[in-house]
Amino acid sequence: MTSTLPAVTTPKVPAQRTPVPDGPPAGRTELPGRLHTSRADLLLCGALLIAILLVQGWNIADYPTLSDDEGTYLAQAWAVQEGRGLAHYTYWYDHPPLGWLQIALLTWVPSLVSPGSMTVGTMRAVMLLVAAVSAVLVYVLGRRLALPRWAAALGMALFGLSPLAVVLQREIFLDNIAVLWVLLAFTLAASPSRHLWHHFGAGLAAAAGVLTKETMLVVLPALVVTLWRHGHRDTRKFALTGAITACVLIGFSYPLFALLKGELFPGSGHVSLWDGIVYQMSRPGSGFVLDPGSGSWGVLHSWLYYDRVLPLGGLAGALLLVVTWRWSVTARALAGPALVVAILSLVALRPSGYLPAMYIIQALPFLALVLAGAAASVAHAVLRRRRRESEHRYVTGGRYALAAVLVLAAGSYVVPRWYDGDRTAMTADANAPYRAASAWLSTRVDDPRDTRVLVDDALWLDLVHAGYRPGLGVIWFYKADLDPAVTKTMPHGWRDLDYVVASPTVRRDARDLPTVRAAVRHSVPVATFGTGADRIEIRRIQQTAAAGGTR
């Protein structure tokens, strides 16, 4: 079913000069009914996509440093592929499983062809597909929100080529996949054809985004605003109701799954969805983001270390759109993305909230869009004001000169910094210690099947492919203290281990994990790769200390 604008017959009136209202931004070309029929849009979007894939794909396995979260999601995807359940250990409802089910689907073919390639560094390549689709959706959404062609391209470039985006989009994070779904939801919501199925599809895509990473729930109000603004007045309420209903019904599949398994509420001898929610809601806060002594302050500066343009420029762009709301078509058209930026900023500013490093991923496309929209608004103010008969030529030339100065100033600031950041991403090797540690444990241990080693999840699949027993031979270090299915196989605690791989993650979190802390304390390094805080130590449990234990 589609909704169409009703025909309106306008009576003829005498021609008269009327004030020209604010029109579309500078450079606005007529938005084609279907973007795939516009050769200019296809060529521009395609050229940018090639550049983005080149920058993001080159050296993707070696930079940035492998993270434990990446290893966890990939190991859970591996467990799904192998028919071992929803996780490589007990699934405890930490996140909805749809995220790594999608990773399992994306990595299924390469893992089938080459099982040994199912490791974090190699499988990062599948994130290029996610990044490519997301970048195209940014361009399409920008065009549907009335951005001129050049501004939509600017938004796509900001999203795909910012050093901060390059680093984060390379990593196997659920947030990257969730962003794709949310962008699809916004793109369907802003469809110019106003088909009702587009609105229902937006609700389904939003639900998929939330079930991929539950934190996407906070941006749904902005999606509702976009649905309302772009719906036809005759079917707006019906379409919005359908979108919300579709989203809620699909979203309820997660608690229904827990209910059917008898794991919705806490009970003896099983995990529960309720416990998972309580844990996520009660995690220790990382402090106020503007407090120099807080963990959140450190996270903020880690983002700004890679790029200041997109985060700070996006916030400034959102503020400009708010200020110009009353008289700017662009500001009103970008109400949804601007609201996303506002919501995520307010959530990040909670005094006692928890701010993870990947939090900004969900804001990146919307920061890019509002920054591009702000640039379009400035261009419109400078260039599109009609020259009056009384305006001297030097005034007109001055406006164009001002525009050129602004472009040159922005380019001279952004290009050198982005060049340095992207060059680092395309040339640096941050994962040599991980590869060396994996090679040592794969070749220097006599009997992997009878060896028990604590590792972070970034190395877990490497050792599984090297012949260590999944789960109980190669042990994700958290589970040695937190998973009863593992702790019951270690009656003597750290004495039942042979090695512990002290990566930066293991050393950092060992203070809160008694078994891991004791294993590190009662071990000696036999091989060290890398230097300083980023080093990886392979430590053998001291036999004299473990002599009292039974293997």
N, C-alpha and C positions, 0 to 999 in steps of 0.2 A: 504494500500500500504506500502510496506517495502522497505528499501534500504539496499543492501548487499554489502559487499566489493567485488570488482571484482577479479577474479582469476588471480594470477600472477605466471608465470613460471620462476623460478630462475635457471639460468644456473649453472652447477657444476663448482666449482673453487677449486683449491688445498687448502687443509686445512692449515691455518696459524694462528699464535697467534696474536690476535688483542687486543688492550686495551679494558678492560671491561667497558662499559658505566654505568652511574648511573642507577641502577635498582630500582625496587620498594623498599619501606621502609622495615626496619627490621621486620621480622616476617610475611612478606607478603605471604599469601597463595593464590593459584589460585582462582580468583574470579569466583564463580559459575555463569552460565548463568542465573539461576533463584535462588534467595536467598532462596525461600521457599523450595527448594530441598536440601539445605545444612543443615544437622542435627546439625553440630557444630554452625553455625550461628543462627539457631533457638533456640538452647539450651542457648547460651550465651545471645542473645537478650531477650529471655523469662525470664531468671533469673534476668537480670537487670530491666526488666519491672516490675516484681513482687516487687523488692526492691523500685523502684521509686513510684509505686502506694501505697505501705505501708507507705513510708515516707510522701508523699504528702497528702494521704487521712486521716491519723491519726490526729484527733483533728482539722480537716479542718474548722469546723464551728466556732471554738473559737479563731483561730489565722490565720492571723493577724486581726487587728481591721477592722470592717465593714467600707466600704468607700461609700461616696455619689454617686460616679460614678457607683459602683456595683448596688446600689439601683435603679439608673436611668435606666440602661440597663435592669434590671430584670423587673422593672415596665413597661417599654415600651414593653417588651416581653409579659407581662401579658395583656396589652392593646390589643395586636395582638390576643392573645388567646381568649379574651373576645369579640372580634369583635368591639372594640372601636376605631379602627384606628391604625395608625403607632406609636402612643405615648399616654401616659396617660394624656398629655396636648397637646397644639397645636404643631404639628410637624413643626419645623422651619428650616430643612435642616442643622442641626448642624453636623450630620454625615450621610452617606448613611444608609438606614434602613436594609440592608442585615445582618448586625451583629446581631441585636436583633431578626430578623426573625429566624436566626439559633438558638439563645438562646430559643426562643419560641418553636422551634421544639424539642430541647434537653430536655426542661422542661415540655413538653406537657403531657407525660404519668404520671410522678409523680404528677403533679398538677391535673390531671384528677382523679387519685386514691385518693389523699388527697389534696383538694383545699387549706386548711390552711397551707400546707407545702410550699407554694409559697412565701418563704421569703429568704432573702439573705443568711443567715447562712446555711439553709438547702439546698438550691439550688446550693451552691458551689460544692456540690458533683458531679454535672454534668461536672464540669471542669476537673474532673479526666479523663473522656473520651477524652477530647481535649488534655490533657497532655500526655496520653498514646499513642495516635496516633502520636503526634508530636515527642515523644521520639523514637518511632520505625522508623519514617521517618529520624531522625538524623542518626540512625545506618545505614539504607539502603543507604542514601545519602553518608555517609562516605565510605561505601564499594564501591559504584559506582564511587567515586572519587579516587579510588585506595589506600585507606587506608588499612593497614593490619587489620585483625580481632580484634586484641587487641586494636589498635588505634581507630577503629570505636566504640568499646565498651567503651573506655575511653571518647570519645566525647559524647556518650549517657549518661554516668554517670555524666559527667560535666554538661550537660544540665538539667538532671533530679534531681540531688541530691545536687547541690549547694544551700546553704541556701537562697541566693538571688532568685534563680529560684523557690525554694519551696514556698517562700512567695508570689511572684508575680503570679505564675501559679495557685495558689489556688483561686485567686480572679476572679470575673466575669468581665473580661475586654475584650473588642473587640480585643485588640492587640493579646491576646492569640489565638483567633480563626483565626485572619488574619495570624499569624505566621504559623499555620497549613497549610493553603492554599499555602503560599509562599514556605514552605518546600516541599509540594507536587509538586509545579511547578518546583523547582530545581531538585527534584528526577526524574520527568519525562524527564526533559531536559537532564539529565545525563544517561538516559537509555542506556545500552550497546547494546540492540537489534536495536536501531536506527529506530524504526517504526515511520513513519511520524505522525501517530495519537498521539504518545507520545508528539511530539512537539506542535501539536494543543492543546492537553490536557494541556500542560504547560501554553500556552497562556490563556486558559479558567480558570485554577487554579489561575494564576496571577491576572486576572480580578476579580475573587471572593475575593482574598486577598485585593485588593485595594478597592472594594466595601464594604468590611467588615470594614476596617480602612484605610482611604484615605492616611495616611502617608506612607503606603507601596509602594506608587508610586515611592519613591526615590530609592528603591533597584532594580527596574526593569532593569537598565543598566547592573547590575551584572548578572541578569538572561539571558539577551541577550548574554553576553560573554559566559556563560555556554552553551547556545544553539548552538552558533557558534563553540565552541571548540569540542563539542560532536556530531555535525552533520557530516554526511558523505559528503565528498567533492563534490560528484556528485549531491546531493540533498540539500546541506546546505542552499543555498539561498532560495530555494522554501520552505523548512521547516521553516526557520526563518521568511519569509514573512507570512506564514500561522499562525505561533504562534502570531506574532504581530497583524495580522488582527483579529484573534479570540479575543485577549485581548482588542483591541480598540472597536470592535463591541459590545462586552458585556459591556465594560465600558461606552459606550454611552447610555446604557439603563437608567442610572441615570438622565442625563440631559433631555433625551427624556420623562421620567416620569414627570419631573417638567414642561416640555413644554406642555404636554397633559393636565396637571392640570391648566395651565395658571399661573404657579408660577416660571417660569424660570427667569424672570426679575422683578425688584421692581415695585410695583403698589399700588394703594389705596386699603386698606382693606384686604390685604393678605400678607403672607410671601413669600419669594422667594429664590431660590437656589443662585442667585447672592449675596443677602444680607448675606446668610450663609457663602459663600466663603469669602466675604469682612470681616466678623467678624473674621473668623479663621485666615486670613492673617494679621489682624491688632491688634491681641491680644497683650497686653503689654508684652514686653520681660522680661525674668527673669534674664537677665544679662549674662556676660561672665562666662563660667563654671569654669575658673581658677581664677576668682576674688573672694577673700575670703569674700567679703561683699555682694555677689549677691545671688539671690535665686537659680540660677543654681548650684552654689558652694554647697549650702545646699542639693540639690537633689543628686549631685555627692557623697557627703559624706554619704547620706542615703543609697546609693547603696553599698558603700565600708564598711559601718557599718555591713551589712549582709555578704558580701563576697568580699575579695580583689583578690582572686585567679582567678576567671573567668573573670572579667572585665579587670584587669591589665595583667593577664597572656595571655588572648586572644589578647590584643593589642600587647604585646611583641611577641606572636606567629605570628601575621600578619606581623609584622616588620621583623622577621626572615625569613619568606617565601618570602618577597619582596627582601631581601638581597641575598637569595640563589636562586633566580628565574632562573638564566642562567644555572645552573648545577644541579638543583634538580627537579626530576620528581614530587615529592610531592608538591612542590611549584607551579608548573605549573598546576597540577591537581586541586589544591584548589584555582585557580584564582578567581572563582566566589565568594565563601564565603569570601575570603580575601578582595575582592572589596566591598562586602557588609559592612564589618567592617570599611573599609576606608571611604566609603560614609557616613555612620551613624556617624562616629567620626567627620568628617568635618562639618556635619549639626549641631551636638551638640556644636561645637566650634564657631558657629556664635556669634559675639559679642553682638548682641541685640536680639537673638532668644528666643523663649519660649521653655523651657525644662520641660515637665511633668515627674512625677515620673515613669510612666509606659513606657516611651520612650525606655528604655533599653530592654524591652521584645522582641522587634523585632530583637535585636542584639544577644540575648542569644544563639540561636542554632549555629549561625555562629562564635561567639566567641569560643564556645565549639569545633567546627570542626577545626578551625585554630590552637587552642591550642593543640588539639590532633595531628594535622598534624605536628606542630612544634616538638612535642615529638617524632613522628615517624622519622622525619628528623634527629634529634639528635641521636636517636637509630641507624639509618642507618650509620651515620658518625662514631659512636663508635664501632658498632658491625659487620657491614656487609662488611667492607673493607677486601678483601681476604688476608689471611696470605701469605706473600711471603716466599720463601724458606729461605731467609736470616734473616727472623724475628725470634728472639728468643722466646722461650716459655713464658718467663717472660713478654715480651712485650704483647703477646696475653692475658696472664692472667691479665695484668694491664688494658687492655681495658675493659675486663669483670668486673674487680673490680671497675673501674670508673663508668660503667653502674650501678652496684649495689649501689654504693655510691649516685649517682644521684637519683635513685629510692627511696632509704631510706630517703634522705634529703627532697625530695618532699613530701613523705608520712608523715614524722614527722612534716612538716609544715602544710599540708592541713588537715589531718585527725582530729587532736584535735580541730581545728577551725570549721570545718564542723560538727563535732560531737556536739559541743556546740550549734551551730546555729540551726541544725536540731532538737536537743533535745528541745530547746525552742519552736520551731514550733509545736512539737508533744505533749507538756505538758502545755504550758502557756494558760491562759484564758484571752484574751484581750477584750472579748465582754460581760462580765457579766453586766456592766452598761447598755448596750443596751437592754439586755434581761430583766433586772429589770425595765427599763423605759417602755418597751413594756407591761410588766405584769401590772404595775401600771395604765397605761392609758387604759388597757383592762378591769380592774376590779374595779377601784376606781372612774371612771367617771359615773355618774348616767345615762345619756342619750347620748350615742355616736352619735346617728343619728342627734341630735340637737346641737352638739358641734363642734366648729371650732378650729382647732389647727394647728399651723405651725410646720413642722418637716423637717429634712433632708430626702433624699430619702432612706437612709438605713433603716428607720423605716416606710416608707410610706405604704408598703404592709402589714406589721404587723397590722397596725391600720385599713386598709381596711378589713382585715379578722376579726378584732375585732368589726366591725359594723359601723365604721365611713364612711361617704359618700365619695366616691372616687372623688378626684379633688377639691371639694368645701367644704367638711367637714374636711378632712385631706388634708392639702395644702403643697405641696413642697415649701419651703420657698422662693426660687428664684422667683416663679411665682406670689407671692404677690406684687412684684414690676415690673416684666418684661412681664407678659402675660396679654394682655388686656381682654382676656376671663375670667380671675380671678379678675383682679382689678375692673372690672365693677360690680362685685358682692360684692365689699367692698367699698361702697360709703363713709364710715366714716373711712376708712383705718384701722389702728391697733385696733380701738374701736370695730370693728366687729368681733374680735377674742376672744376666751376664754382662750386659752393656747398657749404658745410657748415653744417648747422643745429646750433648748439651748445646743446643742451638740457642740463639738469643731469646727465643720465645720460651724455651724450657727454663733457662736461667732466670728469666723475669718472673715466671709464674710459680716456680718451685717453692717460693716462700710460703705459699698458701696451700701446698700439697705435701703432706708429711712424708708419704712414701717416696715421692720424687725427690724431695729435699734430702732425705736420708740416702737415696741412691747416689746422688751427686756427691754428698759428703764422704761416702765410703767407697769412692772409686778414684782411679788414677787415669790421667789422659794417656792414651796410647797413640793417638794421632790428632793433629790439630790442623785445621784448614782455615785460612784467612787470619786476620789480625784484629786486635782491638775488640770493641763491643760486638762486632759482626762475626766474630770467629765461630767456628763449629768444632767442638771437641768430641771425639769419640772416647769415652771413658769406660774402662773395664772395672767391674765390681771387684774389690780386693778380696782375694780368696781367703786370706787369713781372717778377715772380718766376717766372711760368709761361711766359715767352716762349720759353724754350729747348725747351719740350716740344712734341710733335706731337699734335694732337687726332685 
